[in-house]
């Protein structure tokens, strides 16, 4: 799982994701090119894809949506994510990789 560059932060962990909007499913694909690849069904308009990313990560990790923050890349497919209140080991365990 650390194939996608998890780094500890004071509040939890940070890592980069590559988002593929307008996909047929909401799904975490896995590590690719040093990032976590994530597919979501909404288009990138009006923040819909960003909200879908937050919901998908929160549901997959069993945490609240407020614990998932897009730190940078709000208008890009490449985003930096911060997960509050979780360690690198917990992240790897919950994503089952």
Helices and strands as residue ranges (DSSP letters): G 2-4, E 7-9, E 12-20, E 27-32, E 35-39, G 45-47, H 48-61, G 65-67, E 68-72, E 78-84, H 88-95
